[in-house]
């Protein structure tokens, strides 16, 4: 009973001490709030660009030379023909227009002689934002051209299919949910980062900070087994990590439910069940990450020194993200036992609409907790070293 | 009761403690006296169980400190060299934290905490966070947390370091009080008045060795000096520098 009582004492003390550290809590909150908000803004901007391609105002110079073409364009959904600026190229260059169509004055004559009637499409390919609109206009022109070609062949008694030796049919296998998953890949990363940053301050403060203040030696003079001490500190840090994960998730989900996904042709369908699955994956990771930070920070004589080491630990959750961009992590549940990477792999499946079997969650959770326990045991050993107790 | 015998500790090539043996009985105050770098702090660290001696034995009542440091720590209250506090906690929270780690709880803990607050005169600041406390107030908090479990053996490393006159007096009163209660008190110092005012016995350390061990009178007659400070200088081999 006594070690349990001691554990509880240490845990509650570190929680109280940590909760009073307003400055580091504020820094964690700001970090947690910024990422989902930026993500929301990003998606909204992309969506509004896509939307801009559906409802277009198309400036056309020389529309009087091709009345039939103009009529056809007006009949297409969401297309409005507007007068072009005096100098179309300058207007596009100066970003006053995304795209301008120029009809040559010989359009009708060339059309009548059945030679390609010149139409110029003025655009700036370096402008990411105008690309969907330009693509739409190009498709419209090609469609009109294709229709006329078919009519001409028919008038000459030739089946239009003759002019199409290859029939290309595109088959899209990725479900809308998978497209969404690609975008949502940032969600596990955000949660893992929240788990890390949320517990980090406490994990450093209760180890390197304790050494820096000179309070480690007095603490070690109380009859507490070192393992209990390490566990109390790591679990207190993990509690903050978990709080940060929950906060980040609530915020992110609220942001995501407000983003105009329909403009991207995607339905945002992340169920509460999916979110709970993610939590089941990430929350145990908070303990592991806290244990990593605490273990590393014990080597540091000061908070600053520890922060220097932690700079590299931040790479830990980033690295699997980089791996994921080279080798997709979905459909690889056997990665489950590898801390962090396993969580990303399973999370990719959850968000891809193919949730892995419960056994994999348990495997991932147990593995990550075992690693955390091993790290805490190592930390406990370090707390017996004279160089660490007295080295200031 | 504290018994040290044949204590040795080496840091690399440096022999910090070569041969330290002495005994401190219950109900007495023993002063560990020595110039800076004589090995006082190293000796106390080994006594605390946090540092392993290369050779020698340390007994605290009937516990072997080297074999069972945690068992020994329940019987000792130690004010170490480093007195770091938690800046965001109050003195009461400090005392209660360490009390709980020693297994105290409930009304017994509350009572003991209050008694220490009163004893050390921390009443006014007891509910204030310790960030910004004066050196004297910090030392008192550190002392309170070391004494919360009412240890029978009290070890103080330079307890009056950085204290003003008033706080020094309070510290002396506290040490006398502990002796009255039958505790064994061992404290280190390099200040002569401190030691002569309080100690029943003085152990003088120099260059990692015990060079003298006796009552103040015995030390005076041993060296043939009336003044204890002169006796100290003779004993620690600093004679040439002085004369």
Interface residues (C-beta under 8 A of the other chain):
Chain A: X2 X5 X6 X9 X10 X13 X16 X17 X20 X21 X210 X213 X214 X215 X216 X217 X218 X220 X221 X222 X223 X224 X225 X386 X389 X390 X392
Chain B: X45 X48 X50 X51 X52 X70 X71 X73 X74 X78 X80 X81 X82 X83 X84 X85 X86 X87 X88 X89 X93 X97 X98 X100 X101 X102 X103 X105 X129 X142 X145 X146
